[in-house]
Amino acid sequence: MIRILRISGHFSPFSRTNCFKHSFRSPTTDPQATPFRSQRHVRHFASTEGPEPDFGDYLLVLPPDDALFGVSHIPKNIVPEQITRPSYVRQESGNPALLAQNTYNKKSNVRLGTDEETRMRRACALARESLDYAGHVLGTWPAVTTLQIDALVHNFIVSRGAYPSPLNYNGFPKSICTSVNNIISHGIPDQRPLQEGDIVNIDVTVYLDGYHGDTSRSFAIGNVDEKGKHLLATAYEARRIGIDVCGPNRHYRNIGKAIHDFIHGSYSSPISSAQQSNRKQRPSIEDIEYTICNAFSGHGIGREFHTRPWIFHSKNDEPEVMEPGDCFTIEPIVLQTGIRRETPIWIWADGWTASTENGARGAVFEHTIIITKDGVDILT
């Protein structure tokens, strides 16, 4: 689950924005969530800079016209009493400022070769298994809804004695995040059936034996158009490149620089000379290039859900250096954009769902990794 950094110019560990594109009403006592709304992607959006490029063939996902503010009207999943809750649930505090204050200055580091590392690896292994299970559901259940996926993955997690970390985190009402097409992060599972040509990111975090494990993957539903396939391949490669530059005594800023250089066509691989031949080629397809969404970051993880180090996926001046035992996520959100253009985002009235303003798609792949004495291990 991604940590929110900056949206619409505001910088905060848990920022929100009032930049909504529709009119919304306040919550009522009606327990039923309002239905989703979607329409076929309009290929060219009006803009002061001229028409947007053709982002591909897919359905836009939009909030309902009568969407409610907040998430208090959305039923929350139930966790058996015997399962240990993380601290933010035990405190029953939904105050973002309090959570930020309690974790912002902490750093996630486990002692290698101890029970801490064993438990961290076990939590991450369960996160990976839970995400694999979600992928199995996608492959065997046509037109499944993200709400049904959430229920199944929730039951999978709790049946193994773990707690689904997103549930009740700052009030989040469900156990996983599901982000479809132009929804790029923190999508709340709903009753929209997944359809041919969709791209859906499923983000799973579990809390087991006192440690969190976090991972996500973007899945193609059926026959995705060529621009969608290219987006997925680009996002997958961006994560790999970010992991490649990790290791003890290396600067955290190297992650953002490597991903930036890849997206902008100037990446030099530190791994093999065979990759050097393509280092000047910026990823693109027809009139589409890519940018990294800077509103969200990766984060340290372990006993706490979100801590230092904060992982910026574009160029930055972060001074910290990786040390053995550091655990963190790498999860760059790659956005479609036009040549020499940007793709801004906005937040729905629920306070969580992040969408592109122009209907462009995003994709993200996430791993939790640990720095070892001589390199890096992928835990998920």
N, C-alpha and C positions, 0 to 999 in steps of 0.2 A: 504494500500500500504506500503510495507516494506521499511525501511530505510537501505541503503547500508552501511555496516561497513568496511569489509575488504575482498579483493579478491586477491589471488596470492601474499600475503605478504604485500600489500599496505593497509595502514590504513587511512581512510578519510571519512568524512560524505557522500561524493558523489564520491567514487573512481571508476575508470574504469581500464580495463586491456587490453593489446594487445595480450593476450594469445588466439589467434584464431586458429581453427583447419583446416581452409580452406583458399584458396586464394580468395580475394575479390577485387572488383574494386570500383572506386569512383563513386559518384552519377552522373547521367546524367540528361538530361531534360525530360526523359521518365517518365510520371506521374504514370505509373502502377508499383505497387510493384511486385517484382519477386516472382514466385510461391514457395510454400513450397516444401520440399522434405522429404519423410519418407521411412523407410524400416522396415521389421520385425526385432524385437530385436534379435541380435546375442547372444546366451546364455552365451558364455564364451569369454571374452576379453583377449587379450594377455597382460601380465604384467610381470615386472621383479620379482614380488613376486609370480608368478604362475597365473593360470587362475582365472578370477573373478567368483563368484558364479552365479548360475542361478537366475536372478532377476525376472523371470516370463515371461508370454506370452503377449506381447503388441508391438505396433509399436513405433520405435524410431522416434523422430522428429529432423530433421537436417536442417541447413540452406541451401539454394540453392547454387549450385556451383558458380553461378555468382552474389552472394549477394552483395549488395551495402553497403558502409560505411555510418553510421549515419541513420537518419530518415527523412531527408529533402525531400526525394522523396515520402514519404507516405502521402496521402491526410489527412488533419485534419478535425475532425468533426466541425460543425458549431453550435454556441450557439446564441440564440436570443439576440438582443442588450439589451433588458430590464432586463435581468438576471444579478444580481450582480456577478462580478468576484472576486476571491481571490486576495490578494495583488501581488502575483508573476505573475499573468496574467496582472493586471493593470499596473505594472511596465514594462511589456514587456521585462523582463530580463531573458535570459536563462543561465545566468552565475552561474554554480553550486557553485563556491566559494562565490559569493555574497549572494546566498540564505543561504548557510551554516553559513556565518558570521551573517546574520540578525536573524537567529533562533536558533543557536547552544546553546547559553547561556540562552535562555528563558526557562521557565518552564510552562507547561500547568496546570493551576489550575483555577477552576471556583468557585464562591461564592455560596455555597449551600443555597437553599431556595430563590434564586433571579432569575431574568429573564435570567441571564447567564446560570444557570442550566437548565431552561426550554428550551432555544434555543439549548443547547447542546444535550439534550435528543431528541428534535425534529429532529435535523440533523441525529442523530444515528438511530432513528426510520425509517427515509426515506432510509438510507443506507441499513437497514435490509429489508425493503419492496422491494427495488431495487434488492437486491440479491435473495430474494424469487422469484421475477419475472423472473430473469435469470434462476433459477432452474426450474420454470414452463415451460419456453421455451425449456430447455433441455429435459424435460419429454414429450413434445408434438410435437416436430419437429425432426424427424429422419434425421441424416446426416446434421444437421445445421452447418454452419461454425462459427468460433469464431468472424469473421468480422460481420456476421449477428446478433449475440448476442450483440456485441458492439453497433450496430446501434439501436437495439430495446431498450436496457437498456439506452442508451443515450437519446432517445426520451422520455422514461419513466421519467428520472430524470428532464429533462428540462421542461416537461409538468407540473411538480409540482413546478416550479419556482426555481429550484436548479441548481447549476453548478457542472458538473462531475470533481472532484478535480484533477485526474491524467492528464487531457487534458491540454497540454502546460506547465506542471510542468517539468522544465528543458528540455523542448522541446518534452516531450512525446506526440505522435501524436493521441492517441485514448483516449476513455473515461473510459475504464476498462482495467485491466490486465487479460490475459487468458493464463495459463501455463499448458501445456499438457505433461503428462508422464515424460520424462527425463528433461523437462523444469521446473525448480523449482521456478522461480520468474520472474516477470516483463515481461512475454510474451506479445508480441504485437499482437492483433487480426489480423487474416489473412484469406485467402481463403481456408484453409485446412478444409474439412468436418470432424467433430468428428465421430469416428468410434467405433464399438463394442469393448469393452475392454479398452477404453481410461479412464484415470483419468485426469480430468481438474479442475484446481483451478481457480475460478473467484473471483477477488478482486475488490470491489466496494468502492469508497469514494465519498461522496457528500458534497457540500458546500452550506449551507442553513442558512439564517438569521445571517451570520457572523461567523458560526461555521462549522467545518468539522466532519463528522461521517464516520468511516472506519470499514469495515468487509470483510471477505472472507471465502470461503468454498470450499472444494475439493469434486467434484461430480464423481460418478462412472457412466460411459456410458454403459448401457446394462449389459451384463454378464462379470464382471471383474474377472480375475483369482484369486485364493485363496491368493497368495502373495500380490496382489494389495488390496484385502479386508483387510488383516491383517495390511498392511501399513496404510490404512485409519483409522482403529480402533485405531492404536497406536498413530497417529497424533491427533486424536480427544481427546484421553485420556490425551495426553501431555498438550494440552491447558487447559483442566479441572483442572489438577493438578496444573498448574501455577496459575490459578485464585484462587484455594483453599487457597493458602498461603498469599493472599493479605488482607490488612486491615490497619486501622490507626495505626501508630507507629511501623509498621513492615518494615524491611529492603527490599529494592528492590532486593538485591542479593538473597533473599530467593526464588524468582521465578526461577532463573537459577539453583539454587541448587536442588530444588524439581524436576524440569524437568530432570536434569542430573541424579539424583538418580533413577528416574523412568526408564529412558532409560538404565541405567546400573544395574538395579535390586536391588537397596538398598533403595527404597523410603518407608518412614513411614508417613502414612496419619495423618494430624493433625485434621481430621474431625471425623473419626469413627474407632473404634477398629476392626470392621468387615473387613476393608480393609487391616489390618495388615498381615493377613495370606498369602497374595500373594506378600508382599513387597520385597522379595528376588528373585523373578522370573524376570529375564531380558526378555523383549519382544523379541521374535525370532520366526522364522518359517523355518524349515529345515536348510539350510545353510545361512540364512539371519538374520543379526542383524540390529540395527539401530544406527544412530548418529544424532546429531543436527548440522545443518548448521550454522557455526559461522560467515559467511560472511554478514549476515543480522540480523537486530534487530527489536524489537518493538520500540515504540516511544510515547512520549507525543503528545497529539492532542487536538485541541479546536479551538481557533481563528487562529492558525497556523496549517499547515498540519503536520510538523515534528518538534518537540521540545524535550527538556528534559521533563521527564526522559527517558533515553535510556534503553530499556528493553533487557538485555542479557539473552538468553535462555539456557545458560550453566553456569558452575561455574564461579564466578567472585568476585571481591572485591569492588563492587559499594557501596559507603558509605551512599548514601542518604536513607532517611526514608520516607515512604508514609504518606501523610497528607490528612485530609478531603478536598475534592474538586479536588484532583489530578485526571486527566484523561489521560489514556494511553492505548495502544494496547498490547495484548499478542498474539503472532503469531509464535510459534516455527515451523520451517521447519524441518520435520523428513525425513531423507534420508535412503534409503536402503544401506547396506554395508555388506561386508563379515566379518566373524569372525576375530577379531583383525586386521581389515583393516580400511582405511579411504576412503571417497568418495569426491574427489576434484571437483571443478566446474570451468567453464570458461564462458566468455561472448561473445556473437555473435558480428558480425561487426556492428550491429545496436546500440551497446553501452548499451543495456538494457537487452536483453533476456539472462537469466542465465540458463545454462545446466550443468548436471553432465558430467564429462569427460568420465566415463565408461558406460554410458547409464542407470545407476540405476535411479529409480524413487524417487520422493519426494512428500510429501503431507503436507498441512498446513491448519489449521482452525484458524480464527482470530476473536476476539471480541474487541470492545472498552469498557472499564470499567471505573467506577468512584469510588473513595474511599469516603465512607460516614463516619459519626461520629462513627458508631458502626460496620462497615463492608465494603462490596463492592457490587455494583450493576452492572450487565451486561447491557449495554446500547443498544447493537445490537443483 
